[in-house]
Amino acid sequence: MKFHKTTLLYIFILGWISKVLCRDCIFNVISFNTINVYVEVDGHNSKMVKTDPDIPLFVTTIKNLRNNDILKYHYIADNVPEKIERHLRTYTVNTYNELFNRFYTIKHIPHFGFPTKNTWTKNPDSPIFDDSYIPTVIITDKKNRKFFHNGNSTILPRVDIILKDSVYTFKNVKAKSRDLRYNMFSFKIKLPDNGISGLRTLFFSTTETDPTMMHQLIYSDMLQALENPSSKAIPCRVYDKHGRGKGVYILQEDPLSKDFMIRHFLKDNDLTNNKEISSNIGSILLATSKADFYWSRNDKVSREYEEFKIIRNHSRKNETLDALNHLAKALHDLNVGNKEKIEAFSKEWFDIPIFFKSLAVQYLTGNWNSYWMCLNNYILYSNPLESSVEIIDSNTNYISKKTKHYFIENKVLYSFGSELKLGINQYGDSFPSQTYNTLVDRIWGVYENDPKYRIAITKLLEGGLTKGMFEKYLVNIVKYIFNPVTMDNKINALHEKLKEEAEWNSKLHRVHKGEYGRIFTVKDFENGIESESTSYNSWGLKRWIKERAKTVANEFDITWYTSVISKENSGYLENIEVEPISHDNYMIELAIEKNQ
């Protein structure tokens, strides 16, 4: 009996030692158009198999690998080994879904940070927007249909989305294209059922306006850091079912979709069923050229707002436009010299902080295809959960309904000098060095029938307590985010991650021929970041940022942080509080801060 107990103890100890010193590890690799795939670990090959015959993801489990050593490994596809050597960290028991011959599987990118207590709490996470990983999206088109040739709207039989540790497969997916003037046109897909964690509408934005592939990523992260309801964005690779690469796209939420509004405006509300949720989604308006906050006592509402495309009516078309008309009148009547009136307007009618932060980012990045410079391509969302009824005239029983509206950016393609139009740029090479006031005082008319003024700019930025309020946002965005220190830190990390993607993207055959189609090279990618100017843009990315940031710093006599501000460390800084303030008083406030 004693011998038996000793033997059991000995076996237990050996088993425990084995568990500590050894591990079983699952290896995962994406490899297109291959039959036999192996993983070689420390000189030993193990065959891998597909978990789904229609998805090029190969998997195997290797038992009893050393636990306390970093192990070298690589994949072999049809007798062709990878050109890179991989390293399995100690105690790691599975790899992520690695792509054959891609060097970086996981590359963490720093996020911008902005110290504020006014957080947008309805900002849902989704596994697809983990920007440490570049997803692989496989599009299966119908037989004899050529979606990537002609961009015609269609129903895709199948879409596979491979994330770092999961795979999603969807069938009968609606697809619709946009920006057909580019070879690699943009498109969006509508996923069935609940999509990915409630995210159903995905927009794949072309990168043919930006050889660095960074502009949209930086813009998105700025708005996220500033706590604006906005689209998250990541790069992704798109293939067809035959493994033919279609391009590196910027994958993002579609802010025109119902699921975007549900995720960003209804997430924290106690809505128990689909019917209740649907009834609480507000009206979604997309601005086309000339769309502004017009108000006239005489004109018909339908005529005033014909430049707005109604994407969704909360109830009826007339009510949607009536709500916009009431907002326009409230803006027209607003006393910008009265703090209480401004705060009431922002609470009841139109979120001024969100609008001002968007305007500041438009100015800083040179996003010309939005409200400020083009009166185009922006979204107004009216939230029925923030509405109230007010009787204006008891004698006539005229009733006004206050509905709070939000400004949301829509699919930003043109920023940091990209395709900047001559009509907008009156200053040539020195455009980034111009004060924001040149865009306030300007008489526009840059395209046919373009109005001379921007109503909200004239009302809110020419004077009063709203001007200094905007300036405080602008200055602090430069202090904490939009400066060479913090921006270059992010750009350099993106450079490491995206260079390999730029090389892959440059070698692809484009089956669609757009009027403005381009094929960027790796040299274009490098020059777009570091050069003073390029053949595609009058300013390199770093140069634009440096000149624009210096312009604000010189105008307001401020300095930005000399160390990198990130999402992680911004919480240790004193929160920025922005209230209505005049320009003169804000300049006094800045002078006091400087002398402290």
C-alpha positions in Angstrom: 0.0 0.0 0.0 2.9 2.3 0.9 4.5 1.6 -2.4 1.3 2.2 -4.3 0.9 5.7 -2.7 4.5 6.6 -3.4 4.1 5.6 -7.1 0.9 7.7 -7.4 2.7 10.6 -5.9 5.6 10.2 -8.2 3.3 10.0 -11.3 1.4 13.1 -10.1 4.7 15.1 -9.7 5.9 14.0 -13.1 2.5 15.1 -14.6 2.7 18.4 -12.8 6.3 19.0 -14.0 5.2 18.0 -17.6 2.4 20.6 -17.4 4.8 23.3 -16.2 7.6 22.5 -18.7 5.4 21.5 -21.7 2.4 22.9 -23.5 0.0 22.0 -26.2 -0.3 24.8 -28.8 -2.8 25.5 -31.6 -1.3 27.0 -34.8 -3.5 28.9 -37.3 -2.6 30.2 -40.7 -4.4 31.7 -43.7 -3.0 30.4 -46.9 -4.8 30.9 -50.3 -4.7 28.4 -53.2 -2.7 25.8 -51.3 -3.4 22.1 -50.6 -0.7 20.9 -48.2 0.2 23.2 -45.4 2.6 22.4 -42.6 4.0 24.3 -39.6 7.7 23.7 -38.8 8.5 24.1 -35.1 12.1 23.5 -34.1 12.8 21.5 -37.2 9.7 19.2 -36.9 6.9 19.5 -39.5 3.2 19.1 -38.5 0.5 18.9 -41.1 -2.4 21.4 -40.9 -6.0 21.0 -42.0 -8.8 23.3 -42.9 -11.6 23.6 -40.4 -13.9 24.6 -43.2 -13.3 23.5 -46.8 -14.4 26.9 -48.2 -12.1 29.0 -45.9 -8.3 29.0 -46.5 -7.6 28.8 -42.7 -5.4 25.9 -41.7 -5.2 24.6 -38.1 -3.2 22.0 -36.1 -2.4 21.3 -32.5 1.1 20.3 -31.5 1.5 18.6 -28.1 4.2 18.8 -25.5 6.1 21.8 -26.8 8.7 23.3 -24.4 7.0 25.8 -22.2 9.9 27.9 -20.9 11.5 28.6 -24.3 10.8 31.0 -27.1 10.3 28.6 -30.1 11.1 29.4 -33.7 8.5 28.4 -36.3 7.3 29.1 -39.8 4.7 27.8 -42.2 5.2 25.8 -45.4 2.5 25.9 -48.2 2.8 23.4 -51.0 6.5 22.9 -50.2 7.2 26.7 -50.2 8.4 28.0 -46.8 7.6 31.4 -45.5 10.3 34.1 -46.0 10.0 35.0 -42.4 10.8 33.3 -39.1 8.2 33.5 -36.4 8.6 33.2 -32.6 6.3 31.5 -30.2 6.5 33.2 -26.8 6.8 31.2 -23.6 3.5 29.9 -22.2 1.6 30.8 -25.4 -0.9 28.0 -26.2 -2.3 29.3 -29.5 -1.4 31.6 -32.3 -3.7 34.2 -33.8 -5.0 33.7 -37.3 -1.7 34.5 -39.1 -1.5 35.3 -42.8 1.1 33.4 -44.7 4.3 35.5 -45.2 2.9 38.5 -43.4 5.5 39.7 -40.8 3.2 41.4 -38.3 0.2 39.5 -37.1 -0.3 41.7 -34.0 1.0 45.3 -34.0 -0.4 47.6 -31.4 -1.0 51.1 -32.6 -1.1 54.0 -30.0 -4.5 55.7 -29.6 -4.9 59.4 -29.2 -6.0 60.7 -25.8 -7.9 63.8 -24.7 -8.5 64.7 -21.0 -12.2 65.3 -20.7 -14.9 64.2 -18.4 -17.6 64.6 -21.1 -17.3 61.1 -22.5 -19.6 59.6 -25.1 -20.7 56.5 -23.1 -22.6 54.9 -26.0 -19.4 53.9 -27.8 -19.7 50.2 -28.3 -16.8 47.8 -28.9 -16.8 45.2 -31.6 -14.1 42.5 -32.2 -13.8 43.6 -35.8 -12.3 47.0 -34.7 -9.3 45.6 -32.8 -6.8 47.7 -34.7 -3.8 45.6 -33.5 -4.9 43.1 -36.2 -5.6 43.5 -40.0 -8.7 41.3 -40.9 -8.9 39.3 -44.0 -12.2 39.6 -45.9 -13.1 37.1 -48.6 -15.9 38.1 -51.1 -17.7 35.3 -53.0 -19.5 36.8 -56.1 -22.2 35.2 -58.1 -21.3 33.1 -61.0 -20.7 35.2 -64.1 -21.3 38.3 -62.0 -18.4 40.7 -61.8 -18.9 43.0 -58.8 -15.2 44.1 -58.7 -15.4 44.8 -62.5 -18.5 46.9 -62.7 -19.5 47.7 -59.1 -23.2 46.9 -59.8 -25.3 46.4 -56.7 -25.7 42.7 -56.0 -26.4 40.0 -53.5 -23.1 38.3 -52.6 -23.6 34.5 -52.0 -21.0 34.5 -49.2 -18.7 36.8 -47.2 -16.1 35.4 -44.8 -14.4 37.8 -42.3 -11.4 36.4 -40.5 -10.4 38.2 -37.3 -7.5 37.5 -35.1 -9.1 34.7 -33.2 -12.5 34.1 -34.8 -14.1 33.7 -38.2 -17.5 35.0 -39.3 -19.4 33.6 -42.3 -22.4 35.3 -43.8 -24.6 34.3 -46.8 -26.8 36.4 -49.1 -25.1 39.7 -48.3 -26.3 42.9 -49.9 -23.5 44.9 -51.6 -23.5 48.4 -53.0 -20.6 50.4 -54.5 -19.5 54.0 -54.3 -16.6 56.1 -55.8 -16.5 54.2 -59.1 -14.2 56.9 -60.5 -11.4 54.9 -58.7 -10.0 51.5 -59.8 -10.4 50.2 -56.3 -13.9 51.7 -55.6 -15.5 51.8 -52.2 -18.4 49.6 -51.3 -20.6 48.6 -48.4 -22.2 45.4 -47.3 -25.2 44.7 -45.2 -24.7 41.6 -43.0 -27.8 39.5 -42.1 -29.2 38.8 -38.7 -27.2 40.5 -35.9 -24.0 40.8 -37.9 -21.0 41.0 -35.7 -22.0 42.1 -32.2 -24.8 44.2 -33.6 -22.7 45.7 -36.3 -24.5 44.9 -39.6 -23.4 47.6 -42.1 -19.7 47.7 -43.1 -18.2 50.3 -45.4 -15.0 49.4 -47.3 -13.4 52.8 -48.2 -10.9 53.1 -51.1 -7.3 54.0 -50.3 -6.8 55.5 -53.8 -7.0 59.1 -52.5 -4.1 58.5 -50.1 -0.9 56.6 -50.8 -0.1 56.5 -47.0 -3.5 54.7 -46.2 -3.3 56.6 -42.9 -5.5 59.7 -43.4 -8.8 58.0 -42.6 -7.3 56.0 -39.7 -5.9 59.2 -38.1 -9.2 61.2 -38.6 -11.2 58.4 -37.1 -9.0 58.1 -34.0 -9.1 61.9 -33.5 -12.9 61.9 -33.4 -12.9 58.8 -31.1 -10.5 60.5 -28.7 -12.6 63.7 -28.7 -15.6 61.6 -27.7 -17.7 62.4 -30.8 -20.1 59.8 -32.1 -18.2 58.6 -35.1 -17.1 55.7 -37.2 -14.3 53.4 -36.1 -11.9 52.4 -38.8 -9.2 49.8 -39.5 -7.3 48.6 -42.5 -8.2 45.2 -44.0 -7.3 43.0 -46.9 -10.0 42.0 -49.4 -9.8 38.9 -51.6 -12.2 37.1 -53.9 -13.0 33.4 -53.3 -10.2 32.4 -55.7 -7.6 34.1 -53.5 -7.0 37.1 -55.8 -6.3 40.2 -53.9 -8.6 43.1 -54.4 -6.9 45.7 -52.3 -6.2 47.2 -48.9 -9.4 49.0 -47.8 -10.2 51.1 -44.8 -13.0 49.1 -43.1 -15.4 51.3 -41.0 -18.8 51.7 -39.6 -21.4 53.3 -41.9 -22.8 56.3 -40.0 -25.8 56.4 -42.3 -27.0 53.0 -41.2 -29.6 52.2 -38.6 -27.3 49.9 -36.7 -24.8 52.8 -36.3 -27.5 54.9 -34.6 -28.6 51.9 -32.5 -25.0 51.3 -31.3 -24.1 54.9 -30.7 -27.4 56.4 -29.4 -29.5 53.6 -28.0 -26.9 51.2 -26.5 -27.5 52.2 -22.9 -31.2 52.6 -23.1 -33.5 49.8 -21.8 -35.1 48.8 -25.1 -36.3 45.3 -24.9 -37.5 44.4 -28.4 -36.7 45.1 -32.1 -40.0 47.1 -32.6 -39.2 49.3 -29.6 -35.7 49.8 -30.8 -36.8 50.7 -34.3 -39.3 53.2 -33.1 -36.6 55.0 -31.2 -34.2 55.5 -34.1 -34.4 59.1 -35.2 -34.3 60.7 -38.6 -31.0 60.5 -40.6 -30.2 63.3 -43.0 -27.3 63.3 -45.5 -26.2 66.6 -46.7 -25.5 67.0 -50.4 -24.0 70.2 -52.1 -25.4 73.4 -50.7 -27.1 71.8 -47.7 -27.2 74.3 -44.8 -29.3 75.5 -41.8 -31.5 77.8 -44.0 -34.5 79.5 -42.3 -36.9 81.8 -43.9 -40.3 82.9 -42.7 -41.8 82.7 -46.2 -40.2 79.7 -48.1 -41.7 76.2 -48.0 -39.8 73.7 -45.8 -39.4 71.2 -48.7 -37.8 73.9 -50.9 -35.4 75.0 -48.1 -34.0 71.6 -47.5 -34.1 69.9 -50.9 -30.3 69.5 -50.6 -30.7 67.1 -47.7 -31.3 63.5 -48.6 -33.6 61.8 -46.1 -32.0 58.4 -45.4 -34.5 57.6 -42.7 -37.6 59.2 -41.4 -38.5 58.8 -37.7 -42.1 59.3 -38.6 -43.1 61.3 -41.7 -41.0 63.3 -44.2 -42.7 66.5 -43.3 -41.9 66.0 -39.6 -38.3 65.4 -40.3 -38.0 68.6 -42.3 -40.1 70.5 -39.8 -37.7 69.5 -37.1 -34.8 70.7 -39.1 -36.6 74.0 -39.8 -37.3 74.5 -36.1 -33.6 73.9 -35.5 -32.6 76.4 -38.2 -34.9 79.0 -36.6 -33.5 78.4 -33.1 -30.0 78.9 -34.6 -31.2 82.0 -36.3 -32.6 83.4 -33.1 -29.7 82.3 -30.8 -28.1 85.1 -28.8 -24.4 84.0 -28.9 -23.6 86.6 -26.3 -25.7 84.9 -23.6 -24.1 81.9 -21.9 -27.4 80.5 -20.6 -29.0 80.7 -24.1 -26.1 79.0 -25.7 -26.1 76.1 -23.2 -29.9 75.7 -23.5 -29.6 75.6 -27.3 -26.9 73.0 -27.1 -28.9 70.9 -24.7 -32.3 71.2 -26.5 -31.5 71.7 -30.2 -28.0 71.0 -31.4 -25.0 69.6 -29.6 -22.5 72.5 -30.0 -19.4 70.8 -28.4 -19.7 67.8 -30.9 -20.1 70.3 -33.8 -17.2 72.4 -32.7 -14.9 69.4 -32.2 -15.8 68.3 -35.7 -15.2 71.8 -37.2 -11.8 71.9 -35.4 -10.8 68.6 -36.9 -12.0 69.7 -40.4 -9.8 72.8 -40.2 -6.8 71.0 -38.8 -6.8 68.2 -41.3 -8.1 70.2 -44.3 -11.1 68.0 -44.7 -12.7 70.0 -47.4 -15.6 67.7 -48.3 -17.8 68.4 -45.3 -19.8 71.3 -43.8 -17.2 74.1 -43.5 -15.6 74.2 -46.9 -18.1 72.5 -49.1 -21.6 72.2 -47.4 -21.5 68.6 -48.4 -21.2 65.0 -47.1 -22.2 65.4 -43.5 -25.0 63.9 -41.4 -27.6 65.4 -39.2 -29.2 62.9 -36.8 -32.3 63.9 -34.8 -32.7 62.0 -31.6 -36.3 61.3 -30.6 -35.2 60.3 -27.1 -34.1 63.9 -26.6 -37.2 65.8 -27.7 -39.9 67.9 -26.0 -43.0 69.7 -27.1 -43.4 73.5 -26.6 -46.5 75.5 -27.3 -45.5 78.7 -29.1 -48.8 80.4 -29.4 -51.8 79.4 -27.2 -54.2 81.5 -29.3 -53.4 79.6 -32.6 -52.4 76.3 -30.9 -49.2 76.4 -32.9 -46.9 73.7 -31.4 -43.2 73.4 -31.8 -41.4 70.2 -31.1 -37.8 70.6 -29.9 -35.7 67.7 -31.1 -32.0 67.6 -30.4 -29.8 67.1 -33.4 -26.2 65.8 -33.7 -23.6 66.5 -36.4 -21.8 63.4 -37.6 -18.9 63.1 -40.1 -19.6 60.9 -43.1 -16.9 58.8 -44.8 -13.9 61.2 -44.9 -11.9 60.7 -48.1 -10.2 64.0 -48.6 -8.0 65.3 -45.9 -4.4 66.4 -45.2 -4.3 68.1 -48.6 -5.6 65.2 -50.6 -7.2 66.4 -53.9 -7.6 69.9 -52.3 -9.5 71.9 -54.9 -8.2 75.2 -56.2 -11.4 76.9 -55.5 -11.1 76.1 -51.9 -7.4 76.7 -51.6 -6.7 80.4 -52.2 -3.2 80.3 -50.7 -1.4 77.7 -52.7 1.5 76.0 -50.8 0.9 78.1 -47.7 -2.7 76.9 -47.2 -1.8 74.9 -44.0 -0.2 78.1 -42.5 -3.5 80.1 -42.6 -5.5 80.9 -39.5 -8.9 79.4 -39.2 -10.3 82.9 -39.4 -9.6 83.0 -43.1 -12.3 80.3 -43.4 -14.7 82.3 -41.1 -14.5 85.6 -42.9 -14.4 84.2 -46.4 -17.0 84.7 -49.1 -17.3 81.2 -50.6 -19.0 80.4 -53.9 -16.4 77.8 -54.8 -18.6 75.7 -57.0 -21.8 76.4 -59.1 -24.5 77.8 -56.9 -22.4 77.5 -53.8 -23.7 80.0 -51.2 -21.5 82.9 -50.2 -21.7 82.0 -46.5 -21.9 79.0 -44.1 -24.8 79.8 -41.8 -23.5 78.1 -38.7 -19.9 79.4 -39.2 -21.2 83.0 -39.5 -23.5 82.7 -36.5 -21.1 80.8 -34.1 -17.6 81.7 -35.1 -17.7 85.4 -36.0 -18.0 86.6 -32.4 -19.8 86.2 -29.1 -19.2 83.5 -26.5 -19.3 80.7 -29.1 -16.1 81.9 -30.8 -13.9 81.6 -27.8 -15.6 78.2 -27.0 -14.5 76.9 -30.5 -11.0 78.3 -30.0 -10.6 76.5 -26.7 -11.4 73.2 -28.4 -9.1 74.0 -31.3 -6.2 74.9 -29.0 -6.5 71.9 -26.8 -6.7 69.5 -29.7 -3.4 70.9 -30.9 -1.9 70.7 -27.4 -2.8 67.1 -26.8 -3.3 65.4 -30.2 -2.6 67.4 -33.4 1.0 68.1 -33.0 4.3 66.6 -34.4 5.1 64.8 -31.1 1.9 62.8 -30.6 1.0 62.5 -34.3 4.5 61.3 -35.4 4.4 58.6 -32.7 1.2 57.2 -34.3 2.3 57.7 -37.9 5.6 55.8 -37.2 3.7 52.9 -35.7 1.3 52.8 -38.7 4.3 53.0 -41.0 5.7 49.8 -39.6 2.4 48.1 -39.8 1.2 49.3 -43.2 4.4 49.2 -45.3 3.9 45.5 -46.0 0.3 46.2 -46.9 1.3 49.0 -49.3 3.8 46.6 -51.0 1.1 43.9 -51.4 -1.4 46.5 -52.6 0.9 47.9 -55.2 1.3 44.5 -57.0 -2.4 43.8 -57.5 -4.2 43.7 -60.8 -7.1 46.1 -60.9 -10.0 44.7 -62.9 -12.1 47.9 -62.7 -10.8 51.0 -64.6 -11.9 54.2 -63.0 -11.5 57.7 -64.5 -9.2 58.7 -61.6 -7.8 55.3 -61.0 -4.3 55.1 -59.4 -1.9 52.4 -58.4 0.4 53.7 -55.6 3.9 52.3 -55.2 5.8 51.7 -52.0 7.8 54.8 -52.8 4.5 56.8 -53.0 3.7 55.4 -49.6 7.0 56.6 -48.1 6.9 59.9 -49.9 3.3 60.6 -48.8 4.5 60.4 -45.2 8.0 62.0 -45.1 8.3 64.2 -48.2 7.6 67.9 -48.4 5.3 67.2 -51.4 4.5 64.4 -53.8 3.1 64.0 -57.3 -0.3 63.2 -55.6 -0.4 65.8 -52.9 1.2 69.2 -52.4 2.1 68.3 -48.8 3.5 65.2 -47.1 1.5 64.0 -44.1 4.1 65.0 -41.4 4.7 68.4 -43.1 1.0 69.2 -43.2 0.6 68.4 -39.5 3.7 70.4 -38.5 2.6 73.5 -40.4 -1.0 73.4 -39.3 -0.1 72.8 -35.7 2.5 75.7 -35.7 -0.1 78.0 -37.2 -2.5 77.4 -34.2 0.4 77.5 -31.7 1.7 80.9 -33.1 -1.8 82.4 -33.3 -2.6 81.6 -29.7 0.9 81.7 -28.3 0.8 78.2 -26.9 3.1 75.1 -26.9 2.1 71.5 -27.2 3.1 68.7 -24.9 6.7 67.6 -25.5 5.9 64.0 -24.6 3.4 61.7 -26.3 -0.2 62.0 -25.1 -2.1 58.7 -25.5 -5.4 57.2 -24.5 -3.7 55.5 -21.6 -1.9 58.4 -20.0 -4.4 61.2 -20.8 -6.4 60.0 -17.8 -3.7 61.3 -15.5 -4.0 64.9 -16.8 -6.4 67.6 -15.6 -9.6 67.5 -17.5 -10.4 70.2 -20.1 -13.6 72.0 -19.4 -15.0 74.1 -22.2 -17.8 76.6 -21.6 -19.0 79.6 -23.6 -16.4 82.3 -23.6 -15.5 85.3 -25.7 -12.3 85.4 -27.8 -10.8 88.2 -25.7 -11.4 86.5 -22.4 -10.0 83.3 -23.7 -6.8 85.1 -24.8 -6.6 86.4 -21.2 -7.1 82.9 -19.9 -4.3 81.6 -22.1 -1.9 84.4 -21.0 -2.6 83.6 -17.3 -1.9 79.9 -18.0 1.4 80.7 -19.7 2.6 82.8 -16.8 1.8 80.3 -14.1 
